[in-house]
């Protein structure tokens, strides 16, 4: 699916575990840092969560156990 993006981030996990919340949180943090983002929407709740504050999203993620993996792809 790579379309000339420098970095691709995929979020996976079981239903109702905070995937959409994490995507909204990352989107806010990355946008505020000046990154250009394209968000592929799979969950209709994403728009609602994108309207929450960073603090509210952070609160929803508190206590979640998240595995973060770095993978290098071919050039």
Secondary structure, DSSP 8 states (H G I E B T S, - for coil): --SS-S-------STTSSHHHHHHHHHHHHHHTT--------STTHHHHHTS-HHHHHHHHTT------------
